[in-house]
Amino acid sequence: MRKNLGVKPYFMPLPVLLVATYNEDGSANAMNAAYGTLGDFTKVSIYIGKGKRTIINAMREKAFTVSFADEAHMVDTDYVGMTSGNKVQNKLAKTSFETSKSEFLNAPVITNLPMTIECELIEYDEVSENLIGEIKNISIDEKYLQADGSIDTAKMNLIFYNACENTYNLLGEKLAKAYDIGKKLME
């Protein structure tokens, strides 16, 4: 038997994303955002409440980056999600996050996180509170690349947000090759 739960944000897994921008004084700012996805092959779409420092900065600079959080930086990740950039000017100073300027746009790359998507702002819809960016580059720490140049996601220890239990969980193990295992039913 099934039980109806109503409308809840129970969509899993939700990647834990760090959205980073530059403040007016040039310092880096980042926030934790769990509600993000690819808009298509060249765009990201992230729900961020209006008035957040990240939105103000992204609108001014027309740029932002999106990094995937990992287990090693879970405390830092949670902290930047709990702390407002409107109240704490340089909140990254309390974290272990290190940044460098993107080569492609005016936004910081959090260099000690495994992978970063560098985006040019397309739009921010104040009604839906949806930030949309065009992907200009993806950078990755080379230690996560395999000999053939493909990404070894297992080494990243990426975390996801579990909205059902309000927890961070590790992304699971590989189970099967996509668009392959189903061939068993095609025979």
Secondary structure, DSSP 8 states (H G I E B T S, - for coil): ------S----S-EE-EEEEEE-TTS-EEEEEE--EEEEETTEEEEE--TT-HHHHHHHHHTEEEEEE-BGGGHHHHHHHHHS-TTT-TTGGGGSS--EEE-SSSSSEEETTSSEEEEEEEEEEETTTTEEEEEEEEEEE-GGGB-TTS-B-HHHH-BEEEETTTTEEEE-----S-TTTGGGGGG-
